[in-house]
Amino acid sequence: MEPAEYERIAVSAISRRRFLQLGAAVAGSAAVASAIPVKVYADSAVATKPAQQLAFGAATLSSRPVQVMNGFGASGAWWPNDLGNFGSAVQEQVASMLFSPSGIGLSAYRYNVGGGGVGVTNPSRAPQTFLVGSGQYDWSRDPGGQRFLALAAQSGVPNLVGFANSAPVSWTTNGQNCGGNLVPGAEAAYAAYLADVVTHFHDSLGIRLAYLSPMNEPDYGFGNGKQEGMIVPTAQRSTLVKALAAQFASRAPYAVVTADESSQVGTQFNPEASQWLGVAGTPNALAALAHHNYDFPNSYALQQARSIGTTYGLPLWCTEICCFVTQTGQFGQQYDPTIANAMVMANLIWQTLTYANDAAFHWWVACSSAMGIDPVANPAGISQVNGAGWNDGLLYYDANYAANGNQQIYVTKRYYALGNFSRYIRPGDQRYTVSGTASNLRMLAFSRSGGWTLLVINNSSAGSASTSFRVQLPSRVRALGAVETSAAKSLETTGLPLVNTNGLVSGSVPAQSVTTYTFTNG
């Protein structure tokens, strides 16, 4: 999936109003309150100066919305293979932390449709395939993956997304699930197989995979065997996309296609998109254009991607990112569970929403065992930065769980900071451009039926004064709630902003924080 040098370790819906009400009710508490052992690290206290740095003027919003949001999510590769061995109560606790309004309320969950793992050297990254023979399936396979997909569906996650890293070996050039290409001419058969999976979940289990991505990072096949991967040359991408769309149109009209999930924006997605999107009928076969941000693209590259989406009349999604070093904001090996790394993530979300105009943001893996330490032997290390782990997860678990029986879940500030977005910015919300903010602040504004959501990121260095802000909303509003993630708080209630009768919002946010405010009209 992301660059080769990274080695991963591996329904009933509720209304939006009810979701936000439930989220507000638990904002001041820990992510989950239960008997399940969930460890939350505490950052060192950060002294703040009593004075406030005043932001000049008032920020304003664009006169019209610029984007309709699809939501925020994370993937289920491949940690369900491990957590499928945990106790059912722990599994349900993790699902609650990820999917419920008492957790971070993800509105998207990416389910990995496994190719079989042939040739993959790490068993935890070798997902089973349901295909056991020509047109024959064993639907009992992938129990861990199916378990968490079902929990997501039961939690009412609105956007369930399937994605495949490799076709089953019948349709790869080397007979393996890594290092090969999609066999030329196999597009229709592979598409029919994917449609079989989607219709099975829908018809037999009542689980709707609303979106399906038939390729993932199609420029790289992971020939090193570290995980599944399959090259799909640009000449085949249109054929595959249209074949899958045709299958869905006739057999599963509730599902649509996304593509192509290129690993890098600047060197892959941007220069290659027109090569396959320009084939007649291809844009009409797609619901969204998906890209990954593993080149950590600059604003210009993201604007180019935005232009591609506009040209072909398709929304853009950022469907994978992770593994950045706090000090550089670039790809690299590090485990940092603190607010410092969460701030990098928050700024990357702001960047990809505002420059690429992405309608969706999906973090890579929801859970990871790549802590770089033994949490039982070194419990203090849970909250400390190290260079042996990876910043790939929101939640972490013990890689040695099978031997030592440790089934505790460890929480990062990234988890809470993503919750500032995912819990409160819901599918269908409309994003407005915010102009005129102080240089140390970044803001996002969203309208929804009956109200507004404002998210403020304060990038001032730790120990700096709080920063005041003013934002002019287009109508009279009343503040409903405010939640903050910082060194001191973890998606917890903070002070409400002041609102005058003309919709001018005034507030103050601490340094190194992400704060979400919700408002109702009137």
N, C-alpha and C positions, 0 to 999 in steps of 0.2 A: 504494500500500500504506500506509505511514504518512503523517503529515500532508503536505498539498500543498506546503508551503514547502520540504520536503526534496527535493533533487534528487539522485537516486542516480546514481553514475557506474558508470555501469557499465563361482550364489551358494551359496557354501557357508558356513554359519554355524559359529562356533567356540564351544566351551563357555564358560560364565561363568568356571569355574575356570581354564581355559587362558588366557582373556583377561586375567584379573587377574595370572596368573603372568608373562605376557609384558609387561604393563604395569610390573610391579615390576622386571623385569629391566633396563628401560631408564630407570627413573625418575631415575637420576643423570646421565644423558647429555643431550645436546641433543635437541630434538624429533626430528630426523632426522639420520642420519650417512650422507652419500653425497657423490658428486662434484657433485651439483646445488647451485648457489649459493643458500644460504639465509642471509640476514643476520639476526642477532639483536642488537637494541640492548642496551646495558648501561646501567642506571640509575647515577647517581652513587652512590658509596658512602654509606651512611647510618650515622652513628655511633650506637651504642646504649649506654645506660648499663649498667654491670655489674650493678647491683641489679635485683631482680625485684619487680614489684608483685604481691602475693599476692591471689588471688581468694578471697573469703569463702565458706566452706562448699563443698558438693559439689552439682553439678547432678544432677537426677534425670530419668528418662524416664517417659513415660506408661505405664500398665499394659498398654495395648493399642496396636497400630499405628493410625495415623489415615489412612494413604494407601498405596496400592500404586503404585509409580513406573512410568511408561511410558518415561522416559528424557530425554536431552538431545540437541539437534540444532541444525542451521543450514540455511539454504536455498541453493539453486543458482540464484537470480535475481540478476543476469543475467550474472554474471562468466564462466560457461562459454562465452558468446559470444566473449569475449576469449581465455580460456585454451584454448579449442578450437584456437587458432592457435599455441599454444606447442608445443614439442617434446614428444613422447610421454613422454620420461623425466621432464620437469618435471611433466607432468600426473599421472603415476604418483606422483611425489614429493608433490605436493599431496594426492592421495588418501590416501597413507600418513599424512601429517601430520594429516589430518582424521579418518580412519576406523579406522586400525589401533591396536592397543594400544601400539605404539611411538610413536604420536602422541597425540592426545587421545581417540581411541576413541569418536567420536560414535555414539550408538545410534539416531539419527533423521536422515534427510536429506530435505529438502523439494524435490521436483522441480516446476518451473513448467511446467504444460501451457499452452503459448502459444496466444493467440487469433489471431495473425497480424500484430499491430503496426500495423494500419491507423490512421493519424492520429497515431501516436506520433512525436515530432519527434527523438528521440535514437535512432539506429539500434541502439545497444548494448542498449537497453531494449525493443526491438521483436521479441519472440520469434516464430519462425515457427509456423504452425499446420500440422498434418498434413492437415487437411481441404482438399481442392482442388476438390471438387464434391459434389453431393448423394450421400452414401454412398461417395465416392471419396477415397482417401488416398494421400499420398506419404510413406511411412515413412522416407525418407532425410533428411527435413528435421530441423532442430534438431540438427545433428551434435554441437555442443559440449555441449548439454544432455544428449543421449543418452550421450555419452562418460562424463560424470561420474556419471550415474545408473548406468551399467553398472559403473563402478569402485566405486561405493558397494555395489552388489549383490555384486560379486566379493569385496569386503572383508568381507562378512558383516554389514553394517549391518542390524540386526534390523527396524527400522521405516522403510520407504520410504513417503513421503507425497507424494501429488500434490496440487497446488493450482492453481486457475485464477483469474487476475485479470479475465479477460473471456472471454465466449463468442466464437466466430468471428462475423464480421460478419453472417452470415445471421440471427442471433438477437439483434442489438442494434438499438435503436430508431433510431439515427442512422447505421447502416451503417459504424461505426468501432469500434475497440477501446478507445476512451476517450471519456468525456463522455456516453455513452448509458446506457440502461436495458436490462435483459433484456426482450425482447418478451413481453408478456402472452400466455400460451397456448403459449409455446415451451419450457416447462419439460421436457416429455417428450422432445422432439427433442434438446434440449441434453443431457439426461441420457443418452440413447442414444449420443450422440457421445462423451461422457466414458467410458462403458462400453466403447465401441469401442477407445479408447486403452488402457484398463486391460487388456482382454483381449488386445490385440495384444502389449503388453509381456510379458504372462504366457505366452501360447501360442507366440509366435514367438521371443522373446528369453530366456525363462526368468526374467524380472524381475517380482517380485510387488510391485505398489503396494498395500500393505495398507490404506491409508487414502486417501481422496480428498475434498478440500474443493472444492465447486463454485462458491464465491464467496469473495472476499477483500476485506475492508473494504467491505461492500455499501452503506454510506451515502454513499460518495464515488466519483465516476466519473472523476476526473482529467481534467476537461475542458480543462486547460491543455496536454495532450498530452505531459506529461513521462514518462508510463509508461502501460501498460495499466490500465484500470479500468472497472468496470461497476456501476451501481446496481441493486440487487435490493431493491425495497421489501419491507417486512415481510410484506405480504399475499401475496407470491410465495414467500417463503423455505420455508415448510412444504411447498408444492406441489413445489418443486424438490428438497428433501431427500427427500421420500417417493418421487418419481419415480426418483431416482438409487438409492435403497435397493432399489426394486423391480427395477431393472435388474441390480444386483449379486446380488440373491437368485436370479434366474433364470439369469444368465449368468456371474457372477464371485463365487461364494460365499466366496472368499478375501479379498474386499475389503469395507470398510465405510465409512460416511460420517461426516465431521466437519463442524461448522458453528458459528457463522457468520463467525468471524474479524473481528468488529467492531474498528475501530481503537482505540476508547476504551472503557474499562470503565465509568466513571462516567456518561457522557453518552449512550452508545449501547448497549453490551451490557446493562447492568443494566435500564434502562427499557424496552428493546425486546424482551428475550428472551421474556417471557411472551406477547407478541403473536403470535409464531409457534410457540413451543414449546407453547402452550396448545391448538393445533389437534389434534384427536384423531388419535392414531397417530404424531405427530411424534417424541416421545421414543424410541419403539421403533424408529424408522428411523435413529437416531444411535448412534455408538459413543462420542463425546466432544463436549463443548462447547468450542470454541476461541475465545479472545479475544486481542487485542493490547493492549499496555500503553503506547500512545503518549500517553496523558494522564498517565502516571506516577501512577497512582491511589494514594490514601492507603489506609491499612489498613482503614478503614471500608468503602470502596468494594469492596475485595477480599473482605471478609467478606460483603458483599451478594452478590457473584458466587458465592462458596462456597455461600451459602444457595440460590441458584438451581440450582446443580448438585445439591444435596441434594434439593431439591423434585422435580426431574425424574429423579432417580436416575441421573445421568450424571457421569462424571469431567470435571474442568476441565483444559484445557491452555492455557498461555501460548505462543502460536506465533510471536510477533514482538515484538522490542524492540531498540532501538539508539539511537544519536545523542543521547546525553546529555552535557552539559557537566560536566566534573569538579567544578567549584567549586559548582554548583547542584544537580546530580543531575536536572536537567530538560532537556527537549528543546532543542537548539540546535546551532549549527555549531561544530565543533572537531575537531582531530585530536590525540589524546593517547594515545601508545602505552605510557605508563608504568604503574607499579603503582597510582598514584593513581586512574586511570580504571578499572583492573581491580577496585579495591576497591568502586567504585560498582556495577559489574556484580554482584559477588559479593553485595552487600547487597540488590540488587534481586531476585536469585534467591532469597535467604533469605526476603525479604518475600512474594514471590508463592507460594512453597511453603508458608509457615507461615500466612499469612492467607487466601489464596484456596484453599489446599489443592490447588494445581495438581499434576497427576501428570506433566506434561511441561513442559519449558522449551526453547524453540527461539530461538536468537539469529537476527537477521535474516540478513545475508549472511555466508557463510563467508569470502569474499574480496572485496576492493574495490580500486579504483585511486584512491580519493579521499583521497590523502595530503596534498594541498594544497601539495606541493613537487615539484620535479624531483629524484628520488633520485640521478641521475647527476651533475647539476650541483651538487647540494647534499647530499652523502652524510651530513653531520652532521645535517641536518634530519630524517633518518629516525627518530631517537630523541628529537626535540624536539617540544614542543607548539606547534601553530600554529592560527590561527583561520580558515584557508582550506580545510582538509580536513574530513572527517567521521569520527566514531567509529562507523562502520557495519560495519567488517570485523573479522575475527579475524586474517586474513592480508592482506597488501597486495601489489600489483604495480604496475609502472610504467605509467601511462596512455599514455606515448609508446612503448610496446614495439614497435609496428609500424614506427616510424621509426628508433629507435636500437638495436633488437635486444636490449634488456635484458629478460631473462626471470628475473631474480632474484625471490625471494619474501621478503617482509619480515614479521617476526613481532612481535606485540604481547604485552604482558603479559596482555591480555584473553584471548588464545588459551590461555596457560598456566593462567590462573585458571579458565577454563571447564573445562580438563582436570582440575582438582582435583575437579570434579563428575562430568563425563561419563565419565572413564576408570574411576572407582571406584563410582559409583552406577548400577547397571544395571537394565534393565527387570525388574520383578518384586520388586525390593527394597521393603521396607516401612518407611515413615517413622514414627518415634515423636516425639512432642512432647518437647522438652527444656526444663526449667524450672529456675530458680535460677542462671542464669549471671551472671557479673560484667557490669556495665553496658557495658563496652567490648568484650565478646565476644558473638558470635552463634554458635550451634551447631546442627548438624543431625545426627541419628542415624538409621541405617538398619540393619535386620536383613536378613540374606540366609541362604540355605541354608548352614549351617555356620559363620556368623560375623556380624560387625558392621562397619559403617563409620561413622566419626565425622569430621565436618568442622567445623573451628573457624576463625572469622573474627575477627581482632583489629583493631579499628577505632581503636586508639590512634594519636595523631598521630606522624608520622615523627620519630624521635629519642627517642621515649619508651622506657621500660623494657619488657622482655618481661613478659608476664603469665602467671602460673601458673594452672592450672585443675585441677579434679577433677570427674569424671563417674562416677556409679554406674551401671554396666551391670547388667542383671538376672541375669547368670550369670557363671561363671568363664570368663575368656578369656585368650588369649595374643596379644600384639602381633605382627603380621606385617610391617607396613611403615608408613612415614611419608614423605609428600612435601610440599614447601612451595613456594609461589609468593610471592615478596616482591621487594623491590628487589634483593636479593642473589641470589635463587634463582629458577629457572624450572622448576617442576614437578620439583624435584630432591629427592633423599633427604635427610632430616633425622633428628634423634634420635628414637628410639622412646620412647613414654611408659612410665611404670612402671605395673604392674598387680598388685594384691594378690590374694590367693586368693579374695576375695569379689567380684571384678569391679570394684573401684574403680580407675579410670584416673586417673593424675596426669601432667601434662606442663606444658610451657611453650612459648609461641608468641611470636614477635617482633611488634612493632608493624607495622601495615600489611602483613598477611600473610593468606594462605589456606592452611590446612594440613589434609591428609587423612590419617587414621589407619585402618588396616585391622586386624581382629582375627579370630582363629579361636576357636571354642568349645573349652573344655576346658583 
